[in-house]
Structures are given as structure tokens and as C-alpha cells.
């Protein structure tokens, strides 16, 4: 995952806040910017994970209802934060967030997430149904 973190940093190293992977029951913080390491309690992160997965499942259902192909990403624009969720399956995915101070090329940020699932060096060896490298 380290190579993927570096890839996400190319869009704004100072703005990259965190990168995490998740499935239905667990999440793993892959990267947290130093000034944010104590910003959230474990309980807050657990609650955020539950909400993230619930939102991802709901979005997958919506994606199927509108029939425009599989959901590739979700974007969240908060006052100070730009967040992306890149689902790999109904429950699995990558969450990436940036400060909104910089100029983040929204369409290009998805590339590092899409290659994560085909990386033989990753520690999560499940094979999701999306994000296969070309």
C-alpha cells in the first residue's frame, strides 16, 4: 500500500489527510497525516466506519437502480475536507481524504485506488469484483 499512498500524495502531499481500507466489519488506517493522528478517538473511527459501509451499500443499491454501470467512486465535499470512497465490492473499499485548501484533480485521484486491488504486495488478499488494472 505504501506505493499507493505515494500515488495519492502526488495530488497534494500537504493536503492528503488519510487513507484507509475497509470491509464490512473492519478498517485499517494505511496513512494518517501527522497532525491528525490524535484528532479522532477509536470510537469515532469505529462509528465513521459503520456509517461509511452503510452509505456504500446504499450507494451500490442506487447504482443498480439507475443502471449506469457499477459505482466507481463517491465524493464528499465538506467545508474543509474533500473525501473519496472507492468501492471494490459491496462492502470493501478505499477511503482517501484531502484538505480542500489545494487544487485536487478529482478525476485523476481514482487511478491509485483502481490499481490497489491488483497489487500483489497488498496485505488484503480478497479478490473484489472491481478495480482490475488494465
C-alpha positions, 0 to 999 in steps of 0.5 A: 500500500505504501506505493499507493499512498505515494500515488495519492500524495502526488495530488497534494502531499500537504493536503492528503489527510488519510487513507484507509481500507475497509470491509464490512466489519473492519478498517485499517488506517494505511496513512494518517497525516501527522497532525491528525493522528490524535484528532479522532478517538477509536470510537469515532473511527469505529462509528465513521466506519459503520456509517461509511459501509452503510452509505456504500451499500446504499450507494451500490443499491442506487447504482443498480437502480439507475443502471449506469454501470457499477459505482466507481467512486463517491465524493464528499465535499465538506467545508474543509475536507474533500473525501473519496470512497472507492468501492471494490465490492459491496462492502470493501473499499478505499477511503482517501481524504484531502484538505480542500485548501489545494487544487485536487484533480478529482478525476485523476485521484481514482487511478491509485485506488483502481490499481490497489486491488491488483497489487500483489504486495497488498496485505488484503488478499480478497479478490473484489469484483472491481478495480482490475488494472488494465 
